[in-house]
Amino acid sequence: GLVVAVIDVIQITHAAIST
């Protein structure tokens, strides 16, 4: 998202790490 760009990155990164 735009306002929650940080959260977006965290979610995607976390998903990638989990996988």
C-alpha positions as CSV (number, residue, x, y, z in Angstrom):
1,G,0.0,0.0,0.0
2,L,1.0,3.7,-0.2
3,V,0.4,4.8,3.4
4,V,1.4,1.4,4.8
5,A,4.2,0.8,2.4
6,V,6.4,-0.3,5.4
7,I,3.8,-2.9,6.5
8,D,3.5,-4.1,2.9
9,V,7.2,-4.8,2.7
10,I,7.2,-6.5,6.0
11,Q,4.4,-8.8,5.1
12,I,5.9,-9.8,1.7
13,T,9.4,-10.2,3.2
14,H,8.1,-12.3,6.1
15,A,6.1,-14.5,3.7
16,A,9.3,-15.0,1.6
17,I,11.3,-15.8,4.7
18,S,8.7,-18.2,6.0
19,T,8.7,-20.0,2.6
